[in-house]
Amino acid sequence: MLSHPTPHIARSISKRFQQVALSCERRDVGKVVELLSVMRASPTRLENYLACTRSRDPMEPVDDARWVYLVRNKTEWGVVNLGEIDDRVQNALQELEDLNPYFGKYSLAAAWRVHDLRAGYAIAAMALQSPFIQTDFYDFQDFDQLAEMRKKVTNALQDYRLLDGSPSYVSSSWSPEFFRNHNRRVVVEETAVDDEDADVSAGFAP
């Protein structure tokens, strides 16, 4: 539901949500709105998570996203596999593990949610021409090079406007309209923002 953020972005999101939780405990509605309003897609994803995990009438999680991804396996160090799936990325990992049981677990090196699956895959492959081994396979020497590969694909997909940053589900209260229309001076009956970029719109993770 968080769109596979990198550890760097995930830490930032975690810190921001901790601040939201603290403001909730203090019943500071204005601060909660202020924090959530600068977090872009994260508030919607948070609400969807709560809607899907509530004990009463939970919403059924359905992800109709299209993903281009890079996966790797420690058995084949230095090699990543480029793929695409019109489904959950976790299912792609499971399929690879079923096809190659002797390799053990696969891990996600990167994932990009795209508007057009075929075009997204083609652009990602074009961005990875230099470390090309054979169709769908690319080599890397270290994690710095892997990070550079992720950056190249992200930039290429952004240039072609193929990245899909919309949340997987439909939001209700924490939508942009809510922030535009909400009065921050809400009266509640008695009862430090991180500078890191917490945008998960492109969503990818090692």
Secondary structure, 3 states (H helix, E strand, C coil): CCCCCCHHHHHHHHHHHHHHHHHHHCCCHHHHHHHHHCCCCHHHHHHHHHHHHCCCCCCCCCCCCEEEEEEECHHHCCEEEEEEECCCHHHHHHHHHHHCHHHCCCEEEEEEEECCHHHHHHHHHHHCCCCEEECCEEECCCHHHHHHHHHHHHHHHHHCCCECCCCCCCCCCCCHHHHHHCCCCCCCCCCCCCCCCCCCCCCCCC
